């Protein structure tokens, strides 16, 4: 009469042992939604907060929570594509390798000219090899017939000297603001005007000197030079005088613009530091190590 009871107990124990494996089974992957909108400043600020929270969970090896925060950050700011690399790393360390492949492939599709393209493709190949190997080595379905319990040895304790994975690097704070460029444009325009006017003034001054040599007192004598030549020389001389006067005035305007632009630039205040406004997502390179893979990984930071 004990055989049925014993069979039922063993079946219950086998079912309980299978529960953790089933709970740990990786969910089906889904493609990331198309990034067809520009995030607002509020979206960027919210994404930054979620990213920082994910950083804290990642440093504590709480990869499930880090994935939750970083997925939320990328949903709010879908232009921060380096976040996909952070997600791939967290998924890989959490044992969800198919999700890691999905994130890496999405990054390559959205950043086609990445300098890390060849390394990321090699990483995808390694992950797919591991997924296939694990699928082939998966144990067969549990037998319904009872079997005598096998004596097992306790699993070895995990090593205590393994350093935690390096956290993603964050971008350094930006430096102070910059002075406005408009005073430099005004000063540059004044410099060009001064140089061109000076060239015209010296040419006109040379023509006036020749005119005064041929016509003392700037009055040409028709008897000595002839009526037609005298009139031509007189006209050219008057034109040179006009050019010299106008170019001299323009040169003074150019000098004033140069001095005004320099003073304007000197007294202007730098613009507000870029760190005061919400910043976009930047990327940094850090070492990455995983089973079957070792190299450098591009990490993102707000």
C-alpha angles and dihedrals in degrees: 000000000000096000097078092046092048091048091052092049092051092049091052092048091049091051092051091049091054094051097080091050092050092046090051093051110123116252119239113274121240130199118258113253117259114270099231102146139063114242117240122232087258091054091050092049092049091047090051091053092050091047093053091048089051090050090056093050092046092053088052090052089244092138096167091059093042089054091050093052095043093047088053091048092052091047090056096044108026091174090071093088096165086070086075088066091052089050092048091053093048092047091050094050089047091055095249096124097161089057089049090054090048092053093047093049090049090052092052091048093051098039102038096167098050116148087222094057097112093045092048091050090052089050091051090051091052092049092049090050090052091048091051093045092050091048091053092047094049112126118251119258115288115271117242093214115089118251130193112265112258121226109245133187120234113262116258115265114258115259114266098202097064108116117230117256112275112261119243112271118245126217116262117250114272122253127247126295129276133244117253117272096215094086090054090052091051092048092047092050089050090052092052092047091050094050095046093045090048092053091050092046094053091047092049091046090054091051090050091053091054090046092053091049091055095039113031111211088017090277116116120217109227092198093060100037104027126254098268097044091043091054091048093050091047091051093048091048094051090048091052090050090052092048092050093050094048095044090048091054092047091049089055089051090050092050089050091051091050093050093043093049091049093050091045092052092046095052097039117106122234116258120255115290114265089231090070092066125063108276127217126242118284133187135231134183121237136163116274127193128182137150106298094002138079132165142080125325127201108233128191131224137175 
